[in-house]
Amino acid sequence: MRDFGGADESPIPEATPTALDDLDLAAGSMGPKVAAAAAFVRASGNRAGIGRLADARAILEGRAGTRISDDEAACDGSPAPRPDPPSAARSDDFGASAA
């Protein structure tokens, strides 16, 4: 939330790490979560999400929480791509090799 608890409180559905740098967030509140998510996006190039664990699917779909992306175009309000359903794991999926 932008201006949490203030008269201008508003959700932040999507943002870039650079836009989040401009927010004044308390260290004992959302500050560390936002900093960690922004650092993850910068280091990996992947998206990050901040929100309640119970809302994980909704965050991925762009219906809850905040999605963070380094791509300005991805922050246009469109839903995130739906993840592929999990496939059956094979031993080689985890780096194991046959002896």
N, C-alpha and C positions, 0 to 999 in steps of 0.2 A: 504494500500500500504506500502510495505517495502521501506525505503529510498525515501519517497515521494519527488518528485521534483529533486532528485539526478540522477546521471548518471546510478545508479544501481536500479532504481525504478522497483518494481515488485509487482504483486498482491499477497495477502495472502488468497487463497481460503478456507483453513481450518487450524485450529490451536488448541492446547490445552491451557488452562490457564497458565500452566507453560511456554510454549513457548512464550506466549504473555508477560509474566513477563520480559523476556529478551530484549524486544524492548524498545527503548528510544523514547517515544512519548510525545509530548508537552502537557502541562496541558490545553492550550487553543485550542487544536486541537482534535486529536483522543484519547488522553490519558484517559479522563473521560469515554468515550464510551467503550473503551476496558476494562478498570478497572471494570466498571459496568457489562459488559457481562461476564467477567471472574469470578467475585464474584457470579453472578447468577448461572453459571454452577457449581461452587464449592459448593454452598449452596443447590442447588436443584437436581443436578445430571442430569438435562435436558440439551439439546442443546440450544445455543443462536445464533443469527445471527446479523451481523452488515452490514448495507447497506442502500440504498435509499428506502423509503417506496414504491415508485412506482415499485421497484424490489422485493417486498416481496415474491411473488410466486417463482421467479427465485432464490432467496436466499435459500428458503426451498428446492428447487430442486438441489442446488449446482451449479447453472449456473451464479450466480452473488454474490457480497459481500463476506463476510467472515463468515464461520460457525465455531463455537467454541464448542468443545466437550471435556469432561474429559477422553474420551475413545480413546486411541492412535489408535486403530484399526479403529475407525470411521473416522479418519483423513487420510484415505488412498486415497482420491480422488474420491471415489465412491459417487454417488448421495445419498442424504438423502432419507429415505423412504417417499413416497408420503402420505400426510395426508388423513385420511378418510374424505369423504364428510360430511358436517354437517347433523345431523339428526334433526327431528322435536323435539323441546324442550318440555319437560313435566314439570309440576310444581315440581315434586320430583327431577328433575335434578338440581334445585337450592336450595335444602335444605328445601323446603316448606313441611309442613305436613298437612294432612287432619285433620280437627277439629272434 
